[in-house]
Amino acid sequence: MIPGRLDIAGSVFGVMPPGVAPIDSSRLDAGNTIVLIESSGPHENGFTPLRKLAESLPDGYRTKLPSGQEFWEAMNAASYLYTPLVQAVLDEGIRPTAMENITGHGWQKLMRSVKPLRYVIETMLPVPEIFTFVEGHLEGGAETMLSVFNYGAGFAFYTESEQDAERIVILAREHQLTAVIAGRVEASLSREVVVEPLGVTLKGDSFGIARGV
């Protein structure tokens, strides 16, 4: 490890079969439907603030959440892997306009495309207990939680039709995952995510990661 540098880094490359177009957000547009898939907890992100919080709790990592589960257990809940669901969606003949893991940077990842679009969330998934617990101890409320954590939604599909969105919800259920038709994509002058149930708007000018298609 070199001080001041990353000690672990990596990259992934994919090769598309001949005649198969990549799902790269180039077809993402206003009028699309947004489907959110549940998370099991933090997955692999947000551990810096979680560790700092644990250090400030009287019982540290052994602190019990209201359910009786200890903080360390909730932090390390096994992550969901969405690859089988993605494969099932493609095998069904559905071609999403975009797909996004909601990982680091939280729900800001919903506006990963560089296109000036508004992502309006009308329906949310249940929020895992660890997030409601953390929210009660960190400053910034729901906006901070949405900007850092997946807050109960680990993956997003964007579809051209609501019928395709409904089929994805059914496929998710068959894979023991809860999914909801969460909202819609609208035309906008700039990128933003509007989470109506929480009254929170995340602005694209504060989110520097974007996919340029």
C-alpha positions in Angstrom: 0.0 0.0 0.0 1.3 3.5 -1.0 0.2 6.3 1.4 -2.3 8.6 -0.2 -3.0 6.1 -3.0 -5.6 3.4 -3.6 -4.5 0.0 -2.3 -7.1 -1.8 -4.4 -8.3 -0.8 -7.9 -9.7 -2.7 -10.8 -11.7 -2.5 -14.0 -14.0 -4.7 -16.1 -14.3 -5.1 -19.8 -17.1 -6.7 -21.7 -17.4 -8.0 -25.3 -20.8 -7.9 -27.0 -21.7 -10.9 -29.3 -22.0 -10.0 -33.0 -25.4 -8.4 -33.8 -26.2 -7.6 -30.2 -26.5 -4.0 -29.3 -25.1 -2.9 -25.9 -27.5 -1.5 -23.3 -25.6 1.8 -22.8 -28.3 4.4 -22.1 -28.2 5.7 -25.7 -31.9 4.8 -26.0 -32.8 6.3 -22.6 -35.4 9.1 -23.1 -38.3 11.0 -21.6 -41.3 8.8 -21.3 -39.4 5.8 -20.0 -40.6 3.9 -17.0 -38.3 3.2 -14.0 -38.3 -0.1 -12.1 -36.4 -0.4 -8.8 -35.2 -3.7 -7.3 -34.8 -4.1 -3.6 -31.5 -4.2 -1.8 -30.6 -6.3 1.3 -28.8 -3.5 3.1 -25.6 -1.4 2.3 -24.3 -4.0 -0.2 -20.7 -2.8 -0.8 -21.0 0.9 -0.3 -21.2 3.6 2.4 -18.9 1.8 4.9 -16.9 4.8 5.8 -19.8 6.7 7.4 -21.0 3.4 8.9 -17.7 2.7 10.5 -17.5 6.3 11.9 -21.0 5.9 13.3 -20.1 2.6 15.0 -17.2 4.3 16.7 -19.6 6.8 18.2 -22.2 4.4 19.5 -22.0 3.3 23.1 -21.9 -0.4 22.2 -20.1 0.1 18.9 -20.7 -2.6 16.4 -22.6 -4.5 19.0 -25.3 -1.8 19.2 -28.7 -3.4 18.8 -31.1 -2.0 16.3 -34.8 -1.9 17.3 -35.4 -5.4 15.9 -32.6 -6.8 18.1 -30.2 -7.3 15.3 -26.7 -6.0 16.0 -25.3 -3.2 13.9 -22.4 -5.2 12.5 -24.8 -7.9 11.3 -27.0 -5.4 9.5 -23.9 -3.8 8.0 -22.7 -7.1 6.6 -26.0 -8.5 5.3 -25.2 -10.6 2.2 -25.6 -8.5 -1.0 -28.1 -9.3 -3.7 -26.6 -10.3 -7.0 -28.8 -9.0 -9.9 -27.1 -10.9 -12.7 -29.6 -13.8 -12.8 -32.5 -11.3 -13.0 -30.8 -9.3 -15.8 -30.3 -12.5 -17.7 -33.9 -13.5 -17.2 -35.1 -10.1 -18.5 -33.0 -10.4 -21.6 -34.1 -14.0 -22.2 -37.7 -12.7 -22.0 -37.0 -10.5 -25.0 -37.1 -7.3 -23.0 -34.6 -4.7 -24.0 -34.3 -2.1 -21.3 -33.1 1.4 -22.4 -30.7 1.5 -19.5 -29.8 -0.5 -16.3 -28.0 0.9 -13.3 -26.5 -0.5 -10.1 -27.3 1.9 -7.3 -24.0 1.7 -5.5 -21.6 4.5 -4.4 -23.2 7.9 -4.7 -26.6 6.3 -3.9 -29.6 7.4 -5.9 -27.6 9.9 -7.8 -26.7 6.9 -9.9 -30.2 7.0 -11.3 -29.1 10.0 -13.4 -25.9 8.3 -14.6 -26.6 9.2 -18.2 -25.2 12.6 -19.3 -28.5 13.4 -20.9 -30.5 16.3 -19.4 -33.4 14.2 -17.9 -35.5 14.3 -14.8 -36.0 11.0 -12.9 -39.2 11.2 -10.9 -39.7 8.6 -8.2 -43.3 8.2 -7.0 -43.1 4.8 -5.3 -40.3 3.6 -3.0 -39.4 0.1 -1.8 -39.3 -0.7 1.9 -36.2 0.9 3.5 -34.0 -1.7 5.4 -33.8 -1.0 9.2 -30.1 -0.2 9.1 -30.8 2.9 7.0 -33.6 4.3 9.2 -31.3 3.7 12.2 -28.3 5.4 10.5 -30.5 8.3 9.3 -31.5 9.0 13.0 -27.8 9.4 13.8 -26.3 11.3 10.8 -26.8 14.9 9.8 -28.5 15.7 6.5 -31.6 13.5 6.8 -33.0 11.8 3.7 -31.0 13.8 1.2 -27.7 12.6 2.7 -29.0 9.0 2.9 -30.0 9.1 -0.8 -26.7 10.6 -1.8 -24.6 8.0 -0.1 -26.6 4.8 0.3 -28.8 2.7 -1.9 -31.6 3.2 0.7 -33.4 0.0 -0.1 -33.0 0.1 -3.9 -30.0 -1.7 -5.3 -30.7 -1.8 -9.0 -32.8 0.1 -11.6 -34.2 -0.8 -15.0 -35.5 1.7 -17.5 -38.1 0.5 -20.1 -39.8 2.0 -23.1 -43.2 0.7 -22.0 -45.0 0.1 -18.7 -45.9 -3.4 -19.9 -42.2 -4.3 -20.0 -41.8 -2.7 -16.5 -44.6 -4.9 -15.2 -43.0 -8.0 -16.7 -39.7 -7.1 -14.9 -41.6 -6.9 -11.6 -43.0 -10.4 -12.2 -39.6 -11.8 -13.2 -38.0 -10.2 -10.0 -40.6 -11.9 -7.9 -39.7 -15.2 -9.5 -36.1 -14.6 -8.5 -37.2 -13.9 -4.9 -36.7 -10.2 -5.2 -39.2 -7.4 -4.6 -39.5 -4.8 -7.3 -41.8 -1.8 -8.0 -42.7 0.4 -10.9 -41.1 3.4 -9.2 -41.6 6.3 -11.5 -40.8 7.9 -14.9 -38.3 9.8 -16.9 -39.1 13.3 -18.0 -37.5 15.9 -20.3 -35.6 18.5 -18.3 -33.0 21.3 -18.8 -30.6 19.5 -16.5 -30.1 16.2 -14.8 -32.0 15.6 -11.5 -33.6 12.9 -9.4 -36.9 13.9 -7.7 -37.9 11.6 -4.9 -41.5 12.7 -4.3 -42.3 10.6 -1.2 -39.4 12.2 0.7 -39.6 15.7 -0.9 -36.0 15.4 -2.0 -34.4 16.6 -5.3 -30.8 15.5 -6.1 -29.2 17.8 -8.6 -26.9 16.6 -11.4 -24.5 19.6 -11.0 -23.3 18.0 -7.7 -22.8 14.6 -9.2 -19.8 14.4 -11.4 -20.0 10.8 -12.6 -21.9 10.4 -15.9 -22.1 8.0 -18.8 -21.6 10.0 -22.0 -24.3 8.6 -24.2 
